[in-house]
C-alpha cells in the first residue's frame, strides 16, 4: 500500500479495531469482534482490508500471531484517526 491516504473501508475497519479494543493500544481482538462492529457492506471486506492495513507504511495496526490471529491498534492508528477528526 504505497498511498498513505486510506479508503473509507480502511477507515471503517480502523475505527472498528479501535472500538473493539476499547481505545487501548495493548488490546487485541479476533477478526470476529472487529466484524461485529461493522455494517454489512464492510463485513465482507474485513479480511482483505486488514491485510492492506498491515502493509501500511505508518503501521496503523498490529497483528498477534498465535493459535488464533488477533489485531490491535497502534498509537499511529490513533493519531491518524485524531488527525482525520474522527476521535
C-alpha positions in Angstrom: 0.0 0.0 0.0 2.1 2.9 -1.3 -0.7 5.5 -1.0 -0.9 6.9 2.6 -4.5 8.1 2.0 -7.0 5.5 3.1 -10.2 4.4 1.5 -13.5 4.6 3.5 -13.5 0.9 4.1 -10.0 1.1 5.6 -11.0 3.9 7.9 -14.2 1.9 8.9 -12.1 -1.1 9.9 -9.6 1.0 11.8 -12.4 2.6 13.8 -13.9 -0.9 14.4 -10.5 -2.1 15.8 -10.3 1.0 18.0 -13.8 0.4 19.3 -13.3 -3.3 19.8 -10.1 -2.8 21.7 -11.7 -0.1 23.9 -9.2 2.5 22.6 -6.3 0.6 24.2 -3.1 0.0 22.3 -2.5 -3.1 24.4 -5.8 -4.7 23.5 -6.0 -7.3 20.7 -9.2 -8.8 19.4 -10.1 -11.6 16.9 -11.5 -10.8 13.5 -15.0 -11.8 14.7 -15.0 -8.9 17.2 -14.0 -6.5 14.5 -16.6 -7.7 12.1 -19.3 -7.4 14.8 -18.6 -3.6 14.9 -19.0 -3.2 11.1 -22.1 -2.9 8.9 -23.0 -5.2 6.1 -21.0 -3.8 3.2 -17.8 -3.7 5.2 -18.1 -7.1 7.0 -17.3 -9.0 3.8 -14.2 -6.8 3.0 -12.8 -7.0 6.5 -10.2 -9.7 5.9 -8.8 -8.1 2.8 -8.8 -4.6 4.4 -6.8 -6.0 7.4 -4.2 -7.4 5.0 -3.9 -4.0 3.4 -3.7 -2.1 6.7 -0.9 -4.4 7.9 1.2 -3.2 4.9 0.5 0.5 5.5 3.8 2.4 5.9 2.7 4.2 9.1 2.0 0.9 10.9 -1.6 1.7 11.9 -2.4 -1.8 13.3 -0.5 -4.7 14.7 -1.2 -8.4 14.5 -0.8 -11.0 17.2 0.1 -14.4 15.6 -0.6 -17.5 17.6 -3.2 -20.2 17.6 -5.7 -17.5 16.5 -4.9 -14.3 14.8 -5.9 -11.1 16.7 -5.4 -7.5 15.8 -4.9 -4.2 17.7 -4.5 -0.6 17.0 -1.2 1.3 17.4 -0.5 4.8 18.5 0.0 5.8 14.9 -3.5 4.5 14.2 -5.0 6.5 17.0 -3.1 9.6 15.8 -4.4 9.0 12.3 -8.0 8.9 13.5 -7.5 12.1 15.6 -5.9 13.9 12.6 -8.9 13.0 10.5 -11.2 14.4 13.2 -12.9 11.0 13.9 -11.8 10.8 17.6 
